């Protein structure tokens, strides 16, 4: 029950009880007062008439009757009678009640022992009598002459008027208390509402920043601000419901809508000139681009990247800018130009022959060359200088992406000390012992510690990074807060598992799964009863493409029922083809596919369909929506967004994901069939289980994984980093203000 209703009910009950008690008191008091009044009046009347009655006592009885009639003229007097000393009636008014005869009253008027006295045989007497007709006041008074009692006079007063007056008093009392009740309820409620309205209006004005800050409101304002802050923090931490619009609001609320800058080697849109001379826009096969491009569409800003498309120079303005996406143009790409020698040393050499195999446990020996390291330094400095040329404030927000720019955070920090630099390392971080292989490990670690935040996909990689810092640099490590302090600068180390936009743009524009299946079946020449598996990767030795094809071979060997029915389509985008290890991998995969096809293929049936070319997202998602199973067999991967893309594509809740346990995605998509890709027998059995899995089980697994992807999407990923960055900025600003305050005892 609301408090107001409780208050009103309590007040009404209290007033009712008070009215009931008061009416009883008033009724009793009024009755006693009226009865005393009647008794006094009767005595005065009788005393006043005593002498005239005595004079007429022995005369004509009519004279006595006349005097009695005069006594009864008052409307409240019901009757009067005169009795002699022997209790015989002398006279009475008409209709005098027989119940009050001379004998009946005389016994009460007579003195207790009259024989002891010569006079005064009668005494004053009165009583209240209840008759069927109502209550009467009966009084008797002696009539004396010369000290001798002649008799007595009886006077009857009708008391019904008292009851009428009691009723009137009771009615008045009820009306009065009713009025008081209404006033007691109405006036306080009106005053309370008026006061609350004024109080609320004043408080709202102060909460909006207007009006005078009254002292009495300060405790409330403090509590409200604290609550709002807590709610805002809880909302940022709350999973689900993250959208592009919410990310914009988060940026505006926490970072005042400041421009976001991304530094990445890969650009999200590449302009290539085709063989017929036209310029086409390509989307690179990159998990980094898949994740970050929706964030830039939501937040706008500048994406600084290496321009390596054959038509990239032709499509930029004089400031090397181009607005993207085509047709939407919500942000800029700032292209940075590298010479062929710089690209070879920085990208192919140090980044992908050195750091890439160093960070991935895929049994490829890292190669470190001094010349490559010099180019790596030069290119990092060029990108840092480009950031500084693009900023419009001294504290910009810069998101540095991946292992290509390990030195850039410290370089940016040197030029822009107040900048918020978030470094996200998209690949695994090796353990401290393995990190020691790199001749320039200290420089790399020092460069990364120029960041405000260093992010990884998993806590395991965060721990490896902290262990490397602990082993090779002189710093203070806060293990509880997972932060590193070096030369007075504090760097947070946090896990931020990367994700996809939700819903995925390419899924919303794709055909239905049924139509996609029909198109893929037609393009690949598959039989109507065929089953299709799909793998989507850059052609990279860390992706386990060889192990994947070998697992398919073992599946067909151990489970002959799938021969002639099951085909595996491997979409393999050529990657880093200038590196010998990748050239060899390309040939190995081609030879392996040919051998399996020769062994099990027949009559137009190919178990391995190797599609080695760049595939645009619409085509990739067409395969996702058509396939019965997707196999991600990475030997070591930071996250692997292919697994998440496949789940996101399956709006029909069909299909099965077979996922390597050596991916970050395996920690989240636990409803997938998790395998060790090195264990070919277990992997082939998982493929067989996937191809025979009941539709109901597929639905349950897919629904659970899709729910997780919807909650933990890329907008939440970016929002969490930006919110953490905003909190760090605020802490640094407060610390800066405190450090500038004079200490106790200082002058000035």
C-alpha positions in Angstrom: 0.0 0.0 0.0 1.4 3.4 -0.9 2.5 5.6 2.0 0.0 8.4 1.1 -2.9 5.9 1.3 -1.6 4.6 4.6 -1.3 8.1 5.9 -4.9 9.0 4.8 -6.4 5.8 6.2 -4.6 6.3 9.5 -5.8 9.9 9.8 -9.4 8.9 9.0 -9.5 6.1 11.5 -7.9 8.4 14.1 -10.4 11.2 13.5 -13.3 8.7 13.6 -12.2 7.3 17.0 -11.7 10.8 18.3 -15.2 11.8 17.1 -16.8 8.8 18.7 -15.1 9.5 22.0 -15.8 13.2 21.9 -19.5 12.6 21.0 -19.9 10.3 24.0 -18.3 12.9 26.3 -20.4 15.7 24.8 -23.6 13.7 25.1 -23.1 12.8 28.8 -22.0 16.3 29.7 -24.9 18.0 27.9 -27.4 15.6 29.4 -26.1 16.3 32.9 -26.1 20.0 32.3 -29.6 20.1 30.9 -30.9 17.9 33.8 -29.3 20.2 36.4 -30.8 23.1 34.5 -34.3 21.6 34.6 -34.0 20.7 38.3 -32.9 24.3 39.2 -35.8 25.7 37.1 -38.3 23.4 38.7 -37.1 24.4 42.2 -37.3 28.1 41.4 -40.8 27.7 39.9 -42.1 25.8 42.8 -40.6 28.2 45.4 -41.9 31.1 43.5 -45.5 29.6 43.3 -45.5 28.4 46.9 -46.9 31.5 48.6 -49.7 32.1 46.0 -50.7 28.4 46.4 -50.7 28.7 50.2 -53.0 31.7 50.0 -55.4 29.9 47.7 -55.1 26.6 49.5 -58.3 26.7 51.4 -60.2 28.7 48.8 -61.9 27.7 45.6 -60.1 24.7 44.1 -60.4 26.4 40.7 -58.0 29.0 41.9 -55.4 26.3 42.7 -56.1 24.7 39.3 -55.6 28.1 37.6 -52.3 28.6 39.3 -51.2 25.1 38.4 -52.2 25.8 34.8 -50.0 28.9 34.9 -47.1 26.7 36.1 -47.6 24.3 33.2 -47.8 27.0 30.6 -44.1 26.4 29.7 -43.9 24.0 26.8 -41.4 21.9 28.7 -43.7 21.4 31.7 -45.9 18.4 31.1 -48.2 18.8 34.1 -48.6 20.0 37.7 -50.6 18.7 40.7 -51.3 19.8 44.3 -51.7 17.4 47.1 -52.8 18.0 50.7 -51.1 16.9 53.9 -53.0 13.7 53.9 -51.8 12.8 50.4 -55.2 13.6 48.8 -55.2 15.4 45.5 -56.3 19.1 45.7 -56.1 19.9 42.0 -54.1 19.0 38.9 -53.7 20.1 35.2 -55.6 18.1 32.6 -53.9 14.8 31.6 -51.7 14.6 34.6 -50.2 11.0 34.6 -51.6 8.6 37.2 -48.1 7.2 37.8 -47.3 10.3 39.8 -50.4 10.4 42.1 -50.2 12.1 45.5 -49.8 8.7 47.2 -47.0 7.7 44.8 -45.0 10.9 45.2 -46.0 11.6 48.8 -44.2 8.6 50.1 -41.0 10.1 48.7 -41.7 13.7 49.7 -42.6 12.9 53.3 -39.8 13.3 55.8 -38.2 10.1 57.1 -39.6 10.4 60.7 -42.2 13.2 60.7 -43.4 12.4 64.2 -40.3 13.9 65.6 -41.1 17.3 64.2 -44.0 19.7 64.5 -43.3 21.1 61.1 -41.6 20.1 58.0 -43.3 17.0 57.4 -42.5 17.3 53.6 -39.2 17.9 51.9 -37.8 18.9 48.5 -37.6 15.9 46.1 -36.8 15.2 42.5 -36.1 12.3 40.2 -35.9 11.2 36.6 -38.6 8.8 35.4 -38.6 6.8 32.2 -42.1 6.3 30.7 -43.1 4.7 27.4 -43.7 8.2 26.1 -40.3 9.4 27.2 -38.2 10.6 30.0 -39.6 13.0 32.6 -38.1 15.1 35.4 -40.4 14.8 38.5 -40.0 17.3 41.3 -42.0 18.0 44.4 -41.9 20.9 46.8 -43.9 21.4 50.1 -46.5 24.2 50.4 -46.3 25.9 53.8 -48.2 28.5 55.6 -47.0 30.0 58.8 -44.5 27.2 59.3 -47.1 24.5 58.8 -47.0 22.1 55.8 -50.3 22.4 53.9 -49.2 19.8 51.3 -46.9 19.7 48.3 -46.9 20.5 44.6 -45.7 18.0 41.9 -44.2 19.4 38.7 -43.4 17.3 35.7 -40.9 18.4 33.0 -40.7 16.7 29.6 -37.1 15.8 28.9 -37.5 14.9 25.3 -36.2 18.3 24.2 -32.9 17.3 25.8 -32.6 14.3 23.5 -33.4 16.6 20.6 -30.7 18.9 21.6 -28.3 16.0 22.1 -29.0 14.9 18.6 -28.4 18.4 17.3 -25.2 18.6 19.2 -24.1 15.2 17.9 -24.9 16.2 14.3 -23.0 19.5 14.8 -20.1 17.6 16.3 -20.0 15.1 13.4 -20.2 17.9 10.8 -17.5 19.9 12.7 -15.2 16.9 12.9 -15.9 16.0 9.3 -14.9 19.5 8.2 -11.8 19.3 10.4 -11.0 15.9 8.8 -11.3 17.3 5.3 -9.2 20.3 6.3 -6.7 18.1 8.1 -6.3 16.0 4.9 -6.7 18.6 2.3 -4.6 21.4 3.6 -1.5 19.4 4.4 -1.8 17.5 1.1 -2.1 20.8 -0.8 0.8 22.3 1.2 2.9 19.1 0.7 2.2 19.0 -3.1 3.0 22.7 -3.4 6.2 22.3 -1.4 7.1 19.2 -3.3 6.5 20.8 -6.7 8.6 23.8 -5.7 11.3 21.6 -4.2 11.4 19.3 -7.2 11.5 22.2 -9.7 14.4 23.7 -7.8 16.2 20.4 -7.5 15.7 19.7 -11.3 17.0 23.2 -12.1 20.1 22.6 -10.0 20.7 19.1 -11.5 20.6 20.7 -14.9 23.2 23.2 -13.8 20.9 26.2 -13.4 19.8 28.1 -10.4 21.6 28.8 -7.2 23.3 25.9 -5.4 21.4 25.9 -2.1 23.3 24.5 0.8 20.4 22.2 1.9 20.4 20.5 -1.4 24.1 19.7 -1.4 23.9 16.2 0.3 21.1 15.2 -2.2 23.0 16.5 -5.2 26.1 14.6 -4.1 24.2 11.4 -3.7 22.4 11.8 -7.0 25.6 12.5 -8.9 27.2 9.4 -7.2 24.2 7.3 -8.2 24.2 8.6 -11.8 27.9 7.8 -12.1 27.4 4.3 -10.7 24.5 3.7 -13.0 26.5 4.9 -16.0 29.4 2.7 -15.1 27.1 -0.3 -14.6 25.5 0.4 -17.9 28.8 0.4 -19.6 29.7 -2.9 -18.0 26.4 -4.4 -18.8 26.5 -6.9 -21.6 24.1 -6.8 -24.5 22.3 -3.9 -26.2 25.5 -2.4 -27.6 24.8 -0.6 -30.9 26.6 1.9 -33.2 24.4 4.6 -31.7 25.2 3.6 -28.1 28.9 3.6 -29.0 28.5 7.2 -30.3 26.7 8.1 -27.1 29.5 6.5 -25.0 32.1 8.5 -27.0 30.2 11.7 -26.5 29.6 11.1 -22.8 33.0 10.0 -21.7 35.3 11.6 -24.3 33.2 14.6 -25.3 32.8 13.3 -28.9 36.5 13.7 -29.6 37.8 12.4 -33.0 39.1 8.8 -33.0 42.2 7.9 -34.9 43.2 4.4 -35.9 46.7 3.5 -36.9 46.9 0.2 -38.8 49.0 -1.3 -41.6 45.9 -2.5 -43.4 43.5 -0.1 -44.9 39.8 -1.0 -44.8 39.2 -0.1 -48.5 41.8 -0.7 -51.2 41.5 0.9 -54.7 42.8 -1.4 -57.3 43.1 -0.9 -61.1 41.7 -3.8 -63.0 43.0 -5.3 -66.2 40.5 -3.3 -68.2 41.7 -0.1 -66.7 38.8 0.5 -64.3 39.2 1.2 -60.5 37.5 -1.2 -58.1 37.2 -1.1 -54.3 38.3 -4.2 -52.5 37.8 -5.3 -48.9 41.0 -7.0 -47.5 40.8 -10.4 -45.9 41.6 -9.2 -42.4 40.1 -9.8 -39.0 41.4 -6.4 -37.9 39.5 -4.7 -40.6 36.4 -6.8 -40.0 36.3 -5.7 -36.4 37.4 -2.0 -36.6 35.6 -0.8 -39.8 32.1 -0.8 -38.1 33.6 1.1 -35.2 34.9 3.8 -37.5 31.6 4.0 -39.3 30.0 4.6 -35.9 32.5 7.1 -34.4 33.9 8.7 -37.6 37.5 10.0 -37.5 40.6 9.1 -39.4 42.1 5.7 -40.3 45.8 6.0 -40.9 47.1 3.1 -43.1 49.7 2.1 -45.6 48.3 2.8 -49.1 49.4 -0.2 -51.2 46.6 -0.4 -53.7 47.5 0.1 -57.4 45.1 3.0 -57.6 45.3 4.3 -54.1 47.4 7.4 -55.1 44.8 8.3 -57.8 41.9 8.4 -55.4 43.2 10.6 -52.6 43.1 14.4 -52.3 46.1 16.6 -51.9 46.3 15.7 -48.1 46.3 12.0 -49.0 42.8 11.6 -47.7 39.9 9.6 -49.1 36.4 9.5 -47.7 34.9 6.0 -47.1 32.9 3.8 -47.2 31.8 4.5 -50.8 28.3 6.0 -50.8 28.3 6.5 -47.0 31.6 8.5 -46.5 31.4 8.5 -42.7 35.2 8.7 -42.0 38.6 9.3 -43.7 41.5 7.1 -44.7 44.8 8.9 -44.5 47.2 6.9 -46.6 50.9 6.7 -45.8 53.3 5.9 -48.7 56.2 3.5 -48.3 58.9 2.7 -50.7 59.3 -0.8 -51.9 62.4 -1.2 -49.8 60.7 0.1 -46.7 57.7 -2.2 -47.2 60.1 -5.1 -47.7 62.0 -4.4 -44.5 59.2 -3.2 -42.2 56.3 -5.4 -43.4 57.6 -8.5 -45.0 60.9 -8.6 -43.0 60.7 -7.5 -39.4 56.9 -7.8 -38.9 56.1 -11.0 -40.8 59.4 -12.9 -40.8 60.3 -11.8 -37.3 57.4 -10.9 -35.0 54.7 -13.0 -36.6 56.5 -16.4 -36.2 57.9 -15.2 -32.8 54.3 -14.7 -31.5 52.7 -17.8 -33.0 53.6 -21.3 -31.9 53.5 -22.7 -35.4 57.0 -24.1 -35.7 58.4 -21.5 -38.1 61.8 -20.0 -37.1 61.6 -16.2 -36.7 64.2 -14.3 -38.7 65.6 -11.0 -37.4 67.7 -8.7 -39.7 69.3 -5.4 -38.6 68.3 -3.8 -41.9 64.6 -4.8 -41.3 64.7 -3.4 -37.8 65.9 0.0 -39.2 63.1 0.1 -41.6 60.7 -0.9 -38.8 61.9 2.1 -36.8 61.6 4.5 -39.7 58.1 3.4 -40.7 56.9 3.6 -37.1 58.2 7.1 -36.8 56.5 8.1 -40.0 53.2 6.8 -38.8 53.7 8.6 -35.5 54.5 11.8 -37.3 51.3 11.4 -39.4 49.2 11.0 -36.3 50.7 14.3 -34.9 49.9 16.0 -38.2 46.3 14.9 -38.1 45.4 15.8 -34.6 43.4 18.9 -33.7 44.1 18.9 -29.9 46.9 18.0 -27.6 45.1 15.0 -26.1 43.7 13.0 -29.0 42.5 9.4 -28.8 44.7 7.1 -30.9 44.0 3.4 -31.4 47.2 1.7 -32.6 46.7 -1.7 -34.1 48.8 -4.7 -34.0 52.4 -5.8 -34.1 53.4 -3.6 -37.1 53.5 -0.6 -34.7 55.1 -1.7 -31.4 57.3 1.4 -31.3 54.6 4.0 -32.3 52.9 4.4 -28.9 56.1 5.8 -27.3 56.9 7.9 -30.3 53.4 9.4 -30.2 53.7 9.9 -26.4 56.9 11.8 -26.9 55.3 14.3 -29.2 51.8 14.4 -27.5 52.3 13.7 -23.8 48.6 14.1 -23.0 47.4 11.8 -25.8 45.3 8.7 -24.9 47.0 5.9 -26.8 45.3 2.5 -26.9 47.5 -0.3 -28.4 45.6 -3.5 -29.3 47.8 -6.5 -30.1 45.7 -8.7 -32.3 47.9 -11.8 -32.3 49.1 -13.9 -29.3 51.9 -12.6 -27.1 54.6 -15.2 -26.5 55.9 -16.2 -23.1 58.9 -14.3 -21.6 61.4 -17.0 -22.6 60.3 -17.0 -26.2 60.2 -13.2 -26.3 63.8 -13.2 -25.4 64.6 -14.5 -28.9 64.1 -11.0 -30.3 67.3 -9.0 -30.3 65.3 -5.8 -29.8 62.8 -7.1 -27.2 63.6 -4.2 -24.8 62.9 -1.5 -27.4 59.6 -3.2 -28.4 58.5 -3.5 -24.8 59.5 0.1 -24.1 57.6 1.3 -27.2 54.4 -0.5 -26.1 54.6 1.0 -22.6 54.1 4.4 -24.2 50.5 3.4 -24.5 47.8 4.4 -22.0 46.3 0.9 -22.4 47.7 -2.3 -24.0 44.9 -4.7 -25.0 45.0 -8.4 -25.8 42.3 -10.9 -26.7 42.8 -13.0 -23.5 44.1 -12.7 -20.0 46.7 -15.4 -20.8 48.3 -13.1 -23.3 48.2 -10.2 -20.8 50.0 -12.4 -18.2 52.7 -13.3 -20.8 53.2 -9.6 -21.6 53.6 -8.7 -17.9 56.0 -11.6 -17.4 58.1 -10.3 -20.3 58.1 -6.8 -18.8 59.1 -8.2 -15.5 62.0 -10.1 -17.0 63.5 -7.6 -19.3 62.7 -4.1 -18.1 63.1 -2.1 -14.8 59.5 -1.2 -14.0 57.0 -1.3 -11.2 54.2 -3.9 -12.0 50.9 -3.6 -10.2 49.6 -7.2 -10.5 46.4 -6.4 -8.7 45.4 -3.7 -11.2 47.4 -5.3 -14.1 49.3 -2.1 -14.7 52.9 -1.2 -15.4 54.6 2.1 -14.2 57.7 3.2 -15.9 59.4 6.6 -15.7 56.2 7.9 -14.0 53.9 6.8 -16.8 51.2 4.2 -16.0 50.1 1.7 -18.6 47.0 -0.5 -18.1 47.1 -4.1 -19.5 43.6 -5.4 -20.2 41.9 -8.3 -22.0 39.4 -7.1 -24.7 38.2 -10.1 -26.7 37.5 -8.8 -30.1 34.1 -9.3 -31.7 31.9 -8.6 -34.7 29.4 -5.9 -35.4 25.8 -7.1 -34.6 23.9 -7.5 -36.7 26.6 -8.1 -39.4 26.1 -5.7 -42.3 26.9 -8.4 -44.9 24.3 -10.8 -43.4 21.6 -8.2 -43.6 22.2 -7.7 -47.3 22.7 -11.3 -48.2 20.2 -13.7 -49.8 18.5 -16.3 -47.7 20.4 -19.4 -46.7 18.3 -21.5 -49.0 19.1 -19.2 -52.0 22.8 -19.0 -51.0 22.9 -22.8 -50.9 21.4 -23.1 -54.3 23.8 -20.5 -55.8 26.9 -22.3 -54.3 25.7 -25.7 -55.4 25.2 -24.4 -58.9 28.6 -22.6 -59.0 30.5 -25.6 -57.6 28.6 -28.2 -59.6 27.5 -30.2 -56.5 24.9 -32.9 -56.5 21.6 -32.1 -54.8 22.4 -34.5 -51.9 25.9 -33.2 -51.4 27.3 -32.0 -48.1 29.6 -29.0 -48.0 32.3 -27.9 -45.5 34.0 -24.5 -45.7 37.2 -22.9 -44.6 38.0 -19.2 -45.0 41.5 -18.0 -44.4 44.5 -16.1 -45.7 46.9 -18.7 -46.9 49.0 -18.6 -43.8 50.9 -21.4 -42.0 49.4 -20.5 -38.6 45.9 -21.2 -40.0 46.4 -25.0 -40.1 45.2 -25.4 -43.7 47.4 -28.4 -44.2 46.1 -30.1 -41.1 42.5 -29.2 -42.2 42.9 -30.9 -45.5 44.5 -33.9 -43.9 41.6 -34.2 -41.5 39.2 -34.2 -44.5 41.3 -36.9 -46.1 41.1 -39.1 -43.0 37.4 -38.5 -42.7 36.9 -39.9 -46.2 39.2 -42.8 -45.4 37.6 -43.7 -42.1 34.0 -42.9 -43.1 33.4 -44.1 -46.6 29.8 -43.1 -46.5 30.9 -39.5 -47.1 32.8 -40.3 -50.3 31.2 -38.8 -53.3 28.9 -36.7 -51.1 31.1 -34.5 -48.9 33.2 -31.7 -50.4 35.3 -29.2 -48.6 35.6 -25.7 -50.1 38.8 -23.9 -49.0 38.6 -20.1 -49.7 42.3 -19.2 -49.5 43.3 -15.6 -50.1 47.0 -15.3 -51.1 49.0 -13.6 -48.4 52.6 -12.3 -48.1 53.6 -14.0 -51.3 57.0 -12.3 -51.3 58.0 -14.4 -48.3 59.5 -17.8 -49.1 57.7 -19.6 -46.3 54.3 -18.5 -47.8 55.4 -19.4 -51.3 56.2 -22.9 -50.1 52.9 -23.1 -48.2 51.0 -22.2 -51.3 52.6 -25.1 -53.2 52.2 -27.6 -50.4 48.5 -26.8 -50.1 48.0 -27.1 -53.8 49.8 -30.4 -54.0 47.9 -31.8 -51.0 44.6 -30.8 -52.5 45.5 -32.4 -55.8 46.6 -35.7 -54.0 43.4 -36.0 -52.0 41.3 -35.2 -55.1 43.2 -37.9 -57.1 42.7 -40.4 -54.3 39.0 -39.9 -53.7 37.7 -37.9 -56.6 35.7 -39.5 -59.5 33.2 -38.6 -62.1 33.3 -34.9 -61.6 33.4 -35.2 -57.8 36.2 -33.3 -56.0 36.5 -33.7 -52.2 38.7 -30.6 -52.0 37.7 -27.4 -53.8 40.6 -25.0 -53.5 39.6 -21.4 -54.3 42.9 -19.4 -54.2 41.9 -15.8 -54.8 40.7 -12.8 -53.0 37.0 -13.1 -52.0 34.8 -10.1 -51.2 32.6 -10.3 -48.1 29.3 -10.9 -49.9 30.9 -14.0 -51.5 32.4 -15.2 -48.3 29.1 -14.9 -46.4 27.3 -16.7 -49.2 29.6 -19.7 -48.5 29.0 -19.4 -44.8 25.2 -19.5 -45.2 25.4 -22.4 -47.6 27.8 -24.7 -45.8 26.9 -27.6 -43.5 30.0 -27.3 -41.5 32.8 -24.7 -41.0 36.2 -25.9 -39.9 38.6 -23.4 -38.2 41.9 -25.3 -37.6 44.3 -22.5 -36.6 47.5 -23.8 -35.0 47.7 -20.6 -32.9 45.5 -17.6 -33.2 44.7 -14.5 -31.1 40.9 -14.7 -31.7 39.9 -15.8 -35.2 36.9 -14.0 -36.4 36.1 -16.5 -39.1 34.5 -18.7 -36.4 32.4 -15.8 -35.3 31.5 -14.8 -38.8 30.2 -18.3 -39.6 27.9 -18.2 -36.5 26.7 -14.7 -37.3 25.9 -15.7 -40.9 23.6 -18.6 -39.8 20.3 -16.8 -39.2 18.6 -20.1 -40.0 20.3 -21.7 -36.9 21.7 -24.5 -39.0 25.3 -25.6 -39.5 28.1 -26.8 -37.2 31.3 -25.0 -36.2 34.4 -27.2 -35.7 36.9 -25.0 -33.9 40.6 -25.3 -32.9 41.3 -25.2 -29.2 44.3 -22.9 -30.0 42.1 -19.9 -30.9 40.8 -17.2 -28.6 37.3 -17.9 -30.0 37.3 -21.3 -28.4 37.2 -19.7 -25.0 33.9 -18.0 -25.9 32.2 -20.3 -28.5 32.1 -23.3 -26.2 29.1 -24.9 -28.1 31.3 -25.5 -31.1 33.0 -28.8 -31.5 36.4 -28.0 -30.0 39.3 -30.0 -31.5 43.1 -30.2 -31.4 44.0 -29.7 -35.1 47.2 -31.7 -34.7 45.1 -34.7 -33.7 43.8 -35.7 -37.2 41.8 -38.7 -36.0 39.9 -36.6 -33.4 39.4 -33.8 -36.0 38.0 -36.2 -38.6 35.7 -37.7 -36.1 34.5 -34.2 -35.2 33.8 -33.5 -38.9 31.8 -36.8 -39.0 29.8 -35.8 -35.9 29.1 -32.4 -37.4 27.8 -33.8 -40.7 25.5 -36.2 -38.9 24.4 -33.9 -36.1 20.6 -33.7 -35.6 18.9 -30.4 -36.7 17.6 -29.9 -33.1 21.1 -30.0 -31.6 22.5 -27.7 -34.3 19.7 -25.2 -33.5 20.5 -25.3 -29.8 24.2 -24.9 -30.2 23.9 -22.1 -32.8 21.3 -20.2 -30.8 23.5 -20.1 -27.8 26.6 -19.0 -29.7 24.6 -16.3 -31.6 23.2 -15.0 -28.3 26.7 -14.5 -27.0 27.9 -12.7 -30.2 24.9 -10.4 -30.0 25.7 -9.4 -26.4 29.5 -9.2 -26.8 29.7 -7.4 -30.1 32.4 -5.1 -31.5 30.6 -2.0 -30.3 30.9 -3.2 -26.7 34.6 -4.2 -27.4 35.4 -0.6 -28.6 33.2 0.9 -25.9 34.9 -0.9 -23.1 38.3 0.3 -24.3 37.1 3.9 -24.7 35.4 3.9 -21.3 38.6 2.6 -19.7 40.6 5.2 -21.5 38.2 8.0 -20.4 38.5 6.9 -16.8 42.3 6.8 -17.1 42.3 10.3 -18.6 40.2 11.6 -15.7 42.5 10.0 -13.2 45.5 11.5 -14.9 43.9 15.0 -14.9 43.1 14.8 -11.2 46.6 13.6 -10.5 47.9 16.5 -12.5 45.9 19.0 -10.6 46.9 17.6 -7.3 50.6 17.6 -8.3 50.4 21.3 -9.1 48.9 22.3 -5.7 51.3 23.9 -3.2 52.4 21.7 -0.3 52.0 22.7 3.3 54.5 25.3 4.3 55.2 26.4 0.7 55.1 30.0 -0.2 53.1 31.6 -2.9 
